[in-house]
Structures are given as structure tokens and as C-alpha cells.
Amino acid sequence: MYRKHMLSLIGLVIVSRVVLIAGTLWWNAVSLPQYVSMHDGREYLVYSTRIDEYNLADLPHETTRLFPGYPVAISGLGRMFGKPLASVAVSVLGAVLAVMIFHALFRDFWLSAYFAVFTPSWLLYSSLAMSEGLFLGCSLLGLYLFHENRDIQAAMVLGFATVVRPVGVLLFLAIAVAMFMERDFRALVRFGIAFLVIPLVWAFISKLTWGAFGKNFATYLERDFDIPLRALIVETLRPQVSLLKKLLVWGHVLLGIGGFILLVWSWMRERTTLKFVLIVWLGLSLVFYFMLSSQWTFGCLDRFLITCLPPILLGLRRILPRHPVVYAIILLLGLAIGLYWNHNMIHALDTKGLI
């Protein structure tokens, strides 16, 4: 039964994203190279090309805010399939890995099936040339290895996840806190050293390329931060922001907060190390994202919260309806919203002559 469930989940992840990709290409009469150029896709593909050319110094300054893990993966797979196909393949395969490991960790088919398609933003961004699919796949693999007491391997994987998206450090910190609470100080030192290997290698490459350690981190931190939730409240009160955008943002905020509260409640009844790590991971992620300024939070918060979707879903575990009809409605709504978002993005890019 476990194998059957796993195969069903893999099929669900792949088919839902292929439908979204194929539907977008057909509806908007665009090619795959045009499709993968949406959002940050164009920059990631340029990044990957510069890696192939050993010419990172020519990256545009704004693109240096992006981290190299996803472009490296595109570069590796692109040698066989070409970069446009490789870029979406990495995203979809990352989502497959994430759902498989989620099911291996929690052995709950319905919850894993929800994770495969929850939310529309997760469906969308794991079918584009974006890093969310790869990041969650690596993060959950690191969490699984930690759960299996393979700390060094877990740390190395999380180190790579951090050079995919810098918020990977938050899951590392959550595990480090758990180790500290258990007074396993030797294991904590080994874990920390192993985690730093890949980020330090990248830091030295950054020094050789741009003359500065952590160039990506410096560009990333040029974004400004604020008191938690202040920016969200300010933007919510602005009449220029559409009602749909406000509902989208606050829907994700409430999902995050609700998932955190319910996860803490679950941990109080069953105090496992894994749940504790998930609580700290989600808590750190929420504080970080809620401190982002209004300049970019409202446009991206639904996408940012994808990175901590697993603990949110585990918190919501008991209130998600386990009924095929309800699930089908959620899946179809997610696909419809994803197709609509892609259509609007392509239309906007076409109007500006960018596609």
C-alpha cells in the first residue's frame, strides 16, 4: 500500500504541473523558452549560462541577489535536455522529491496529497523556472536525513539548500536549536561545520569573482526590513492595492499563523524532536517574512511562504477535509488560478515587449 500511495503521489505532482504548463502554452500560444522567461526565470537562465561559460563576473548587479544552487542544477541537466526544458524539469522533480520525502516522514497519504497541490502558489512556482521546487526538495531531504540520525549528510544537504535560497539557514538553525536543547554539543559542532562547507565554497567563489565574500547575501540584504507585520498593515490600508491582492496576502498570513498555533498545540500533546524542529523552522520563517518591508512583501509573500509549507500543512493536518470531492475542487481551483496568473503575466510581458 505504501508503494502504491507513493506512485500515486508522484503521478499527482507530475500530472498537475504538466497540465498547468501545457495549458499555459496552449492558451497563450507561447513557446517553452518564452514560458520559462517569466518571473525570475530569465535571470536564472542567464545565471546558468554564465556558470557554463565560467563568467559569473558579467552577471548584472540585480541578478547577483539570486543564489547559484538552482542555476547549477539547470546547468547540469541542461547539457542533456537544453536549458528551457531543464529549468522546469528541475522545478517539477524538486516538487516530486519534496512530496515523496514528506510522505516518508509522516506516512499520511491524504496530507501528502494536499501537499502536492497546496496552495495555488506552490502549484504555479514549482512549474516555472523558479527555485521553490528544488529548495523544498532539498530542505525536506535534509530534514529526513536528520530524522534518520544521519546528521553530517543532513547538514551538507541543508548547506546546498541555503545556496538555492538563503532561508535554508532557518531550517539549519531549527535543527541546531533542537540539538542544543538535547545538549548534544559535539554533534552540534559537527553539524555546524558540515553545514558550512558548501556556503563557504560559494563564498570563496564570490570573493574570486566579485572581490567580496558573500556577494549574494550583500545584494539580498539591500532589501529593507521593518517591524514584523507593520509593512503588511500599511499596505493593507493603502487604497491603491487591489482587494484580491490583500485577500491573497492575508490568506497566506493566516494559514501560516494558524498552522503555527495548531502545530504547537499538537506538539504539546506529543513532544517529538521532529515536531519541535518544525515549530522552530516555521516560527523563524514567519518572523523573517513578516519583517520584510512593504516594498516587496505584498508582491511576493504567497511565494515566500512556500518555503515553510510543510510545517504549515502538518499544523493543519486535523482540519483538512479528507474527501475526494473537496480535494478535487481544491486541485481544480489551484490549476485554474495558476492558469489565470500565467495568462495575466504573459499578457503584461507581451504588452511591454518582453516576451
Secondary structure, DSSP 4 states (H G I P E B T S, - for coil): -HHHHHHHHHHHHHHHHHHHHHHHHHHHT--HHHHTTTTTHHHHHHHHHHHHTT-GGGS-GGGGGS-SHHHHHHHHHHHHH-HHHHHHHHHHHHHHHHHHHHHHHH--HHHHHHHHH-SHHHHHHTSSSSSHHHHHHHHHHHHHHHHTT-HHHHHHHHHHHHTT-TTHHHHHHHHHHHHHHTT-HHHHHHHHHHHHHHHHHHHHHHHHHHSSTTHHHHHHTTS-B-STTHHHHHHHH-TTS-HHHHHHHHHHHHHHHHHHHHHHHHHHHS--HHHHHHHHHHHHHHHHHHTB-TTTHHHHHHHHGGGGHHHHHHHTTTTS---HHHHHHHHHHHHHHHHHHHHHHHHHHHHTT--
